[in-house]
Amino acid sequence: MDHAILTLEHFIFVTALLLITGVLTTKISTKLGVPALILFIAVGMLSGSEGIGLIYFDNAQLTQVIGIIALVIILFEGGLQTKFSTVRSVAKPALSLATLGVLITTAIVAIAAKLILDVDWLVAFLFGSIVGSTDAAAVFSVLKGQNIKEKLGATLEVESGTNDPMAVFLTISFIQLLTTDHSSYLLLVGSFFWQMGIGLAIGYLFGKTGVYAINRVNLESSGLYPVLAVSFALLAYSITDFLNASGLLAVYLAAMIIGNAELTYRHSIVKFNEGFAWIMQILMFVILGLLVFPSQLFTFDIIWKGLLLAIILILVARPIAVFLSIIKMKFNWKEKIFLSWAGLRGAVPIVLATFPLIAGVEDSQLIFNIVFFVVLTSTLLQGSTISLFAKLLQLTGPKKVDPPHSLELVSIGKANAEIIEHEVNESSTINGYMIKDIDFPNDVLINAIIRNNDLITPQGDTKIQHGDVLYILVSKRRKGQLNDLLNS
């Protein structure tokens, strides 16, 4: 009993220590210009048995489970903040990169892996599949706060959010071909369309169901709405995966549908999932760092092979995939070069590298170590220079500045009312009108106006201006009428 208590205390202590260290490393990463996820991995490696010996960890199966759950949360948070208008503007190039781009990258890297690693062709293509896709966790983390042109940032984010299914499909397919005597190529092709189709269908279903439930269910506290929202993400993944379809695609689509809808307690939902995504990102990369043993990773054989494959992936495979995938699309050569350089690898390839380990595929440990080294090289080299590349290629937009004002709302669901935030644009129907002249529905009251970072107390003769941020108290039954007025 005492041993169990001590083990539990040790686990809680280590978890708290790793989270605190992870949070603090984000400050260091900003100053050093190094992606935070690299430092999270370093924390894991240093905490392992070959570091300070804080914890011994070699469970690939548990790593896979934690990694997938973390990816679900990270994709859900990214999808919540992805606007449909943005997706529509970059859908064609992003989806082309997420499908054709992954196939081209996989093929080129597989040929290189065959020559450099001296493995069977199926093993080489398995390696190419694992590193074939960009990583949502890495891309979302590195691009957040950067002032890269909106079109390029959106293309990279949508690509990374939708290309995981292709990489997962290819990885599982090649594992089946390596471990099963009677695998059919025709069945594998059919499986791809099944995974994509069912993933999209379930994602749409749970997105719409989630919006309905969040807006209709009257909960006791606003703090329960974020929990309800993320529950639909986990449910969408689990049911889709149970049907052998793409759970990650379902989660991303469901998140976009929920994030683009008119939501009760949107502020609470978005902020909760932002914090939750950070927690899972820290835990995932720390655990991935724990899983690798530096004595096996940093050998001369792994270093030169991994470095050569990383260079081929970054400077050959990715650029060819980008230029061929978005040919005749509206991107100039500078933008194509930037998209080529910004194809970050991260958690997804490392998590996928645990699949052959668990399946007992020949050379699986070699694959894992090489993949890990390639990811480290990609993230460190590309992730730390994305902003510099954007500046050199003159692809930066206006500097992104988070508004200094914030409003934390703690509401009781039974109150049947909420405060919404609305930013007035030039085309808004209320722009230029005094408050007393606006035909607001009953049970609507403007509580505060933020103008040029100053708080304005609203009066009847206060004129609404472009750029004003309004905080409006509205009863739930009048919310639809208010939205119609504000968005007409």
Buried (B, 14 or more C-beta within 10 A) or exposed (E): EEEEEEEEEEEEEBEEBBBEBBEEBBEEBEEEEBBBBBBBBBBBBBBBBBBEEBBEBEBBEEBBEBBBBBBBBBBBBBBBBBEEEBBEBBBEBBBBBBBBBBBBBBBBBBBBBBEBBEBEEBBBBBBBBBBBBBBBBBBBBBBBEBBBBEBBBBBBBBBBBBBBBBBBBBBBBBBBBBEEEEBEEEEBEEBBEBBBEBBBBBBBBBBBBBBEBBBEEEBEBBBBBBEBBBEBBBBBBEBBBEBEBBBBBBBBBBBBBBBBBBBBBBBBBBEBBBEBBBBBBBBBBBBBBBBBBEEBBBBEEBEEBBEBBBBBBBEBBBBBBBBEBBEEEEBEEBBBBBBBBBBBBBBBBBBBBBBBBEEEBBBBBBBBBBBBBBBBBBBBBBBBBBBEBBEEBEBBBEEEEEEEEEEEBEBEBEEEBBBBBBEBEEEBBBBEBEBEEBEBBEBBBBEBBBBEEEEBEBEEEBEBBEEBBBBBBBBBEBBEBBBEBBEE
